[in-house]
Amino acid sequence: MRTPARVLIADDNPDNREIFQTRLATQGYEIVVATDGEEALSFAREYTPDLLLLDVMMPKIDGVDVCRTLRADPSLPFIPIIMITAKSSTQDVITALEAGADEYLTKPVDHAALVARVKSMLRLKALADTVNEQSRKLAEWNATLERRVADQIKQLESGNE
């Protein structure tokens, strides 16, 4: 994960964007802002944020569909997604979580809770990045070991002829 962490804020309401941006910028995060679902998808692919704050009700593509699309894209690394919405029914929460959201906050957002959840999700992101990097290194080591064993077998076989 990069330092400072990059947070993509996707919300069609300019007041909400400004509040979230101000609150998170004071925590030292790099902020990217999207104003609708299409822009959120585009910016997620372009900037590969470390975390996405995603409004549910947005023009063009709603937040739930943005979430589903991002989760279905194998080219993207794990990006924690916090859904932020005025919708608070149990079914709304279930829909968002089943679409791949990691957290769900209702508006008006408690700013201390927002910051705490962002920090928590970024800790998970850092752990996921560590596991992915270790898996990549392990795959490299296995490939190297396989080549060395194959080379040694060839040497042994050529020495027996």
N, C-alpha and C positions, 0 to 999 in steps of 0.2 A: 504494500500500500504506500502511496506517495505521501510525502510530508510537505505542506499541510494536506490533509485529506480534502478531496474535491467532492462537494455536495451539489447535486442538481436539484433545483427547486422548480417544480412544475405546477403552476396554479394560474388560472385565468384571471383571478382577482388581483389587481395591482397593489391594493392595500395589504393583502395577505403576503404577496411576494416580498414587499418591502419589509414587513415585520419579520418574516422568517429570515430574509437575507441579513437584516441588521442584527438579529439575535445570534445567528450562526457565525457571521463575520467577526463578531466580538469574541468568539471562541477560537478564532484563528483559522477557520476553514476557508478554503477557496470556494467561491460560489459561482455557479452557472445557473442562469434563469431561463425557463421555457414558459411560454404563455398559453400553450394548448397541447393536446395530446400528440399531434403530428410532430411538433417541435420537440417535445419530450423524447420521442423515439429517435429522432434525428440526432439530438444532442447526446443522448445516452450512447449511441453508436460512435459519434464523433469524439466525445470527451471521455468516454469510459469512466464515469464518476465512481467514487468509492461508496456513495450512498445516494438514494433518490427519495426526496420528499415529493409525494405524488397526490395531487388533489383527485378525488374521484370524479366529480362532475366538471368536465372541461369540454370545450368545443372541439369539433372535428373527430377526435377519438377520446373516449372517456378513459379515466385512469385505470379501471379494471382491465379494459382491453389493452392498454399500454403495458400493464403489468404482465398479462398473459403473453403478449408478443415478445417482451424482453426475456421472459423465462423460457420461451420456446426457441430462442436464438442460441444455438450451440457455440457461435463465434464469440459471444460475450462472456467475460468472466462473471463470477458471482458478484452481484450488486444488491446489497440490502435495500429493501423498499419499505418505506413507511408511508402508508396511506393516510391522508388527512382529509376529513370530510365532515359535513354537517349531518350526514346520514349516520344514525346510531342504532338502528334496529339490529337484532341478532342476525337476521338474514343478510343484511348489508355487510356485517363483519365477516360472516361465513363466506359470502361471495368473494370478498376481497382476499381473504386468507387462502381460499381454494384457488384463486387466480395466481397466487404466488407471493402475496405481500407477506412481509415478516412482522410488521407491527401495524396497528390501527389506532389513530388518534382522532377524536372528534373535536369539532370546532364549537365554541372558541377553545383554542389550544392553550393549555397551561404551559407557559414558556419554560419553566423549570423542568417539567416532565418531558417536554420536547428535547431540550438539551441533554437530559439524562438518557433518553432513548436513542438519540443520535450517537452519543458516546458508546452506549451499549452495542448498538449495531455496528459501529466502526471497530469495536474490539472483535466482534464475530468476523467481520471482513478481514481483519489482520490475521486471525487464526486460519480462516479459509485460504488466504493467500499463502500462508506458511505451509499448510498441508499440500496445496497445489505445487508449490516450488519443490518441496521435498519429494513429491511423487515424480515430478519431472527429473530431478537428479537421480532418483532411484532407477528410473527407466534408462537413463544414460549409463549409469553404472552397470546395469544388467546387460545392456547392449555391448558395452566394452568388455565385460567378463565373457560374454558369449563369443565375441571375436577372438579373445585371447585363448579361450579353450579350443576353439576351432583351429587356430594357428598351431597350438601345441599338439593337437591330434594329428594335424598334417605333418608336423615335424617328426613325430613318433612313427607315423606310418611310412614316411619317406626313409627313415633310418632303418626300418626293418626290411626294406627291399633289397 
